[in-house]
Structure formats: structure tokens, C-alpha cells
């Protein structure tokens, strides 16, 4: 993955998550932490929320992360698709997820954390600083 994508993901902290089930689509905004080396996001949401219950039925999600600016030459953003799963205490991913989330959001130590890990399979980044509409893409390698 290109370093400019990683820097963007590490700098920001809110993703717009979209889910879909037989009830239709749903969107939610979640604080996230990027997990370097895993190419994954960790976020927290109650499984009883609409998007939480949707992900339990269908882990396929899409996400948007955007830098808000009115200056066209500075527009940057990420769109991605992937799969999201709950992290439960005892899972091999749980400690990694918890540590990454609490490092970015130490105030969450006092909260109940229903952690989720999201593994993107494809990421597209728009970065107008590289030229109008310039796109960078990343696709997860098989087996990772």
C-alpha cells in the first residue's frame, strides 16, 4: 500500500460505514484506528445498532473517509470495500484491536468496547494534489 494512503488513514479518525441486508442499506459514522501491518481498521459499535446487526448478517461493507475542503486542488478521500467482523475477548485479533483503538482514543478505556475489525479488500484514494481526479488503488493480496 502506498505511504500516502497509510498517512491519510492514520491522520483521520472518522469513517462512514455502509451496510446492506434484506432491509436495505444503512450508513453510520464511526471513530476508527488504522492497524498498521494488518491493513485493517478497528472501530467500536454496539452489535444491537442497525449497522451492527446488519454486519452480523452480512459482513460485506463499504466505507468512505474524506477530507472536507472547499479547495478543489486539496480534495482527498478514500472509498473502500471489505469485510467486518466482531472482535471478542479471547480471539487472536482482540488484543491487537483493543490496543490499536485505545492508543488512538485513550478516553475509551472507561467505555464498554464492542470492537470490530474491518479488512478492506480494495481501496481507492482520490488525491487532487497529484492532479485533478488522480486515483491511487490498492487491492489485498490473496490469503492476507
N, C-alpha and C positions, 0 to 999 in steps of 0.2 A: 504494500500500500504506500502511496506517495506521502512524503512527510508533510506536505501542505494539508492533506486530508486529515492526517493524525493531529496536527496542531489545531486545526479548526474544531475537530471533535473534542479535544482536550480543553479548549478555551471556552466552549459553550457548555450549558448545563440544562437546557430545556429541550425536549424533543416532543414533536407532535406525532402521536401514535394512532394509527388507524387499524381497526379490526373489522372483521366481517363474518357473519353467521347467517343462518336462515332468517334471522330477524332483520337483516340488513347491515349496513355499515355503521361504524361509530368512531368518533375521534376523541382523544383525550391528550392533555398536556402533562408531561411527567418530568421531574428532575431526573437526570441521569449522570452516571460516571462512565467514562470510557475505560475499558480494561486493556491496557497495552499488552501485546504478546498473545492475547486471546482473540483479538479483533472482535470484541463483544461489548455490548452496553449492559449496565446493570441499573435497574430502577426499582422503585417500590410502588406497589399499588395493592389495595385490598382485592382478593380474588372475588369478592361479592359485588364489586363495582361492575358496571356494564362492560367495560373493556376487559376487566379481569376475568369475568365469567365467559366472555367471548373467546379470550385466548385459551382458556381451558378446553373449549370446544374445538377451536381452530387456531393453532399456534402461528399460522401464516399472517404476518403483519406487514404494514408499510409505515415508513417514518419520514418526517421532514424536519430539518433543522435549518434555520435561516438567520442571517444577519440582517436586521432591519435597518435599511438606509434609503434615503431618497436620492442618493447619488448613484446614478446608473453604473458608473465605472467602478464602483466599490461593491456591487451586489455579489454576494457569495451565499451558497446554500447547498444542502445535501438532501438527496432523496435516496431511499433505500428500501429494499425488501429483505425479509428474513423470517426467522422462526424464534418465538419467545416461549420460555418455559419457567415455571416457578422454581425457585431455589429453596429447598427445605433443609433445615438443620440436619446434618448428617450426610448430605450429598457432598461429593467431592468438590463441587463448584461453590458450595455455600460460603466457606471461609474466604475464598477469593472474592466473591461478590460482596460480602459484608465489609471486608477490609477496603475494597475499592470505593464503595459507597460512603463509608464513614470517613475515609480520608478526604473526600470531596465535600461532604456535608457532616462535619463533626457534631452539629446540633442534633442530628438524627439519632445519636446514641441513646437519648431518652425516649425515643418513639418506638412503637411496635413496627417492626420492619417486615413486611411481606415482600421479599425480594424476588425479582425476576431477572433472568439473563436472556439477552436478545443477541442471536448470532446472525449478522447480516450475510446474505448470500451474494448481494450485488449492491454496490454503492455508486451513485453518480453525483459528482460535485460540479456545480457551476461556479466559476470564478472569473468575473468580468475584469479583474485586474490583469488577467492574462490575455485579454481581448474579448470583445463583446460576444457573449454566449459561449465562451470557451468551457468545454466539459472535460472532466477527468473521470475515469471509470476504474473500478476495482471489482473483481469477481473472486469469491472464495474458491480456493483450490479444493478439489475433491478430497474427502477424507479429513478435512480440518474442521 
